[in-house]
């Protein structure tokens, strides 16, 4: 059964973008506060960075539950429960008494935040076919990209005016507003085919069936490794630009926004390219470009030639290429088995955040020493993504 390729409304696009942005705003608002958090709790930079990895781990694990649950009981109940939990945990994090409590709370926040991310993808697949889903993923990226453009700057302002604790109060307010919008404006979208399939198999059974399909495995792997490259940059960028290159938090916000602009340009170019090119073809070329730019940054970092300007330019180009892979690989994975949209969406998201948590934990502690660690993590991730796409490329023709 194929989803109808109707046109999305502006309201649906904005709400889907807001749901997808739960992870991004929870990360990006928080980035400028990492040095201040380490200072207040008398903790090391690595300990502060681990609170970020804890959030990513929560996002990775939680999606494995929310995805198949939304196939079994519908999209709305687990989505509303997750948003409510996110709002309450964010409020509690504003009063965390220690760095250990903050890390534990961030893990719980990630468990809850993932509900919006994973179920939003499934809802889009419920309503649209593969190509239209890819275009919509690119379109909702406009909303998603506002977070890295504005959130670090706003987070720095909040920190300067009210202290870093206020960042979590704002996140709680964001959760409350999005939850109200879902409750009043987002109807149930789970299809009869999805409900029937979920009734016939356990969550583990749905995962086994999905991973047994080479197309799903390849596209999920490509998206996960692509996402790991992004999270390598996100987790390590505060130490790289603030500690190593000596930029103030306010300047870091603008640098972060500039790279987000590259993601926006690529994602919107992807939306237009989909009118005449297949999603897998665009993704494969994007992955190759991303690999090339990150490999060049790695070579220059090894040679000691990656100064601030060179690093910013190559990160802009490499991260921009990410936008050609993310939307298309997700749509292709979901299109391979639309009746398991929730479970496959969980694999997409948990894979990305699991690889992201691992990559950031391995590279972020060394980011203050220069761009070498970030460049290495990104090059490995992008190269792995390109390899996955090329291995599955011949299988995509049956996906519509």
N, C-alpha and C positions, 0 to 999 in steps of 0.2 A: 504494500500500500504506500502511495506517495502522498506527501503533504501538498496541499494546494499552494500555488505560487501567487497568492494575492499580495497586494501592496500594503506595507505596514503604515499605520497612522503615526503622526508626530508624537502623540502621547505615548504610544506603545514603545517607540524608539527611545524616548527619554527615560521611561521607566525601566526598560530592559538595560539601558546604559547605566542607570543608577544601581540596579541590582548587580551588574557586572563589576561596578566600581567599588564594591564593598572591600575587596582585597586591596585595591590600589590606594584608596583614601586612608585605610588603616595603616598602610606602610608609609605613604608619602607625607602625611601630616606629621608623622613621628620622626622622620629622618633628621631634621635639624636639631632635635632635642637629644640625640644620642650622647654627644659630649657632655651636655649639662646633666643628664641622668647619671652618667658614670661619675661625675664630680659629686653630685648630691649624695649618692649612696656609697661614695668612696670605693668605687669598683673600677676594674680595669676596662680598657676599651673593648677588649675581647668579651668580657662579661656583658657589657651593654649591647654589643653586636649579637650576642646569643639570644637576647630578648627578641630580636628580629627573626632569628632562625626558629625560635619557639613558635612564633606566629605562623611562619611558613609551614612548619610541621603540622600545626593544628589545621591549617587549610588543606594540607595534603590528606590527612587521615579522615577528617570530617566528610569530605566529599564522597568517600567510599561508602558512607552510610546514607547520606542525603540523596545521592543519585538513584540507586535502586529503590529506596523508600518512595521517592516521587513517582516511579513507575508503578509501584504497588498500590499506593493510597491516593495518588493525585498530586498535582504540583502545589496547590495552595496550602494544605495543612502543614507540611514540613517547612515550607518557605516562611510562613508566618511565625512558626515556633522558633526557627533559627534567627529571624530578625529580632524577635522579642529577647531571646537569650543574648544576642549581640549587644543590644541596647543596655541591658542590665549589667553585663560584664564590663562594658566600656565605662559605665558610671562607677563601678567598683574600682577600676584601674586608676582612676584619678586619686585614689587614697591608698595606693599600694605602700605598705610600710617598709619594704626592702626590695633589693634587686632580685632576690629569689622569688618573692611574691609577684613582682612585676612580670618575670619570665613565665611563671605558672599562669598568671592571668592572661598574658598575651597568647599562650597556647590555647586557653579556653576561648578567647576572643576569636582566634583563627578557626576553631571548631565550629563556632556559630556563624562567622562571616561567610564561610564557604557555601552556606545554603543559598544565598543570593546568586553567587557566581555559577554554581553547578546547575541549579534549576533554571536560571535564565537561559542557558544554552539549550536545555531540553525543551523549554517553552518555544523558543525560536524554531527548533527543528519540528515541533508539533505542528506549527503553522505554515512553514515554508519548505520548499524543496532545497536541494543541495546548493545550486548556484545562487538562488535568492537568499539562502541562509548565509552563504559566504559574503554576499553583498551587505546583508544586514549586520553581520558581525563587524564588517568594516565601518558601517555607518554608526553603530553603537560605540565604536571606538572613539568617535568624536567626543561623546560624553565621557567615556573612560579616560581619554587623554587630558581632559581638563584637570583631573586630579594631579598628575605629575607636573603640569604647567603652573598650577596655582597653589596646590596644597603645601609644598615645602615653604613657599614664601609666606602663606597665611600662617603655617605652623611656626615659622620664625617670629612673626609678629605677635602671635598669641603668647609664645614663650617669653618674648621681651616685655610684654605688657602685663601678663598675668601668671607667668611661670608655666613650665611644661605640663603641669597637671591639667591645665585648662584644655589641652589638646584632646584629652579623653572625654571631657564634658561635651565638646563639639561633636566628637564621634558618636556619643550617645544620642545627641539631638538628631544627627544624620540618620541613625538607625530608626528613631521614632518616626521621623517624617516619611521615610521610605516605607516603613511598615504600614502607616496609615494609607499611603497611596496604593499599596498592594491590596489591602483589605477592601478598599472602596472601588478600585479601578481595574483590577486584574482578574478576569474570570478564569475558571478552570479550563485547561487546554489539553489535558491528557487524552489521547485518542483511544478508541475502543480496541484497536489492534494492540496498543501498548498495554492496556489493562489486561487483555486476554493473555498476552505473552507472559506478563508478570505473574499471573495466576498459575501458570503451568510450571514455573521454575523458581528456585530459590535465588537470592541475590548472588550467591557464589556460582550458581549455575549460569546466571546471565553473564557474569564476568568470564567464566570459562568459555562460553560460546563466543563471546566477543573477541577474546584474545586468541581463540583458535582460528579466527579469520585473519589472513595475512594482511588484508587491506587495513582493517581496523588497527591491528598491531603496528603496522608501519606508520600510519598517519598519526596515531596516538604517540608513538615514539618520537616522530619528527616534531610534534608540537611540544612534547615534554622537554626535549633537549634544546629546542628553540627558546622555551620559557626559562630554562636554567641559565642561558646566557643573559637574558634580561635581568633575572634576579641576582646574578653575579654582579652586574653593574649597580643595581639598585642598592644592594646591601653594602657594597664597598665604596660607593661614590662619596658619602660624607667624609670618610677618613681620607680618601684620595684627594679630594678638592680642598677640604678644610684643613686637614692636618699636613698632608704632603705638599700641596701647592700653595698653602697659606691663604686661601680665600675665606672671607668672612661668611657667616651663615646666610646673610642676605644675598651675597653674590652667588653662593651655592644654589640658592633657589632659582636664580635666573639661568644658571648653567643647566640645571635639571630641566627647566622649562624649555630651553633650546633643544635639548635632545628629545623631549616629548614632542616638539614641533616636527622633528624628523619622522617620528612614528605617525603623526597625524597625516603628513604629506604622503607617506607611503601607503597608509591604509586607505586614503581616499583615492589615490591613483589606482590601487588595487580594485576598488569598487568600479571604476570606469573600465579597467582592463578586462574585467569579468564579462563585459558586454560582447567581447569578441575572442577571448582566450579562455581555455579550460582552467579550472582552479588548480589542478595539479601542475600544469605547465608553469603557471605564475609562481607557485610555491617553490618548485625546483630551482628556478632561476634566482629567486630571492634568496634562497638558502646559500647558493653558490656565491652571490655577491657578499652576503653577510660573512661567510667564511673568509673570503679574500680580504675584506677590510679588517677583520679582527686578526687575521694572520699577519697583516702588514703592521698593525699596532704592536703585536707581540714581537716581531722582528726588530722594530725600532726601539721598543722597551729594553730588549736584550742588549742592543747596541748603545743604550744610554742616550738616545736621540728623541725620546718621546717627551717633549716639554709640554707645557699647558696647552698651547695652541694646537700642536700636532695631536695630542690626546683628545682634545675636544672635537677636532675635525673628524678623526677616524671613528670615535664613538658615535658621533652624529650619523655618519654614513652606515656604520654597522648596525646600530639600533634601528635606523630607518628601514633597513632590509628586513628586520624582524617582522615588520608589518605585512610583508608579502607572504609570510609563512603561516602566521598565527591563525588568521581568519579562514584561510583556505584549508589548512590541515584539519581544523576543527570541523568545518562543514563536510569535508570528505569522510572523516571518521564517522560522524553522525549519519551521513547519507548511506553508508555501507549497511547499517542495520537500524533504520529509524524506529522500529518497534522496541528497541532497547535504548532509546535516547537518553534516559536518565542514567543508566549504568555506564554507557559510553562517555557521556559528559563527565561522569565521576572519574573515569580513567584518564580523560584528557586533563582535567584539573588536578587530580591528585598526582598524576605523573609529573606535571609541570612544577607543582609546588614541592614534591618530594625531591626531584632533581635540583630545584631551586634552593631548597633548604640545605641540601648537601653541598652544592657548589658554593653557596654564600658562606657556610660554616668553614669550608676549606680555604676560601680566598679572602674573605673580608678581614680577618685578623692581620693580613699582610698588606692591605690596601694603603695604609699610611706610609709604607716604604716606597710607593711608586706604582705606576700602572702595570707592572709586570704580572702581578697576580690576577688582576681583573682581565687583562688581555689573554692570559692563558686559559682562564675559565671560559671566557666567551668564545675563543677559537675552538676549544674542544667541543663545546655545546653546539655551535653552529655547524661544525664539520660533521658531527654525529647526526644532526638534523638533516643535512644534505644527503648523507649516506642512506638514511631511512627512506627519504623521498625517492631516491633513485632505485632503491630495491623494490619498492611497491609501485612504481610509476606505471608499469604495464598492466596493473590490475584495476586501474581506475575507470576504465571505459564503461563498466556496467553501472556506475553510480550516477544518479540523476537527482 
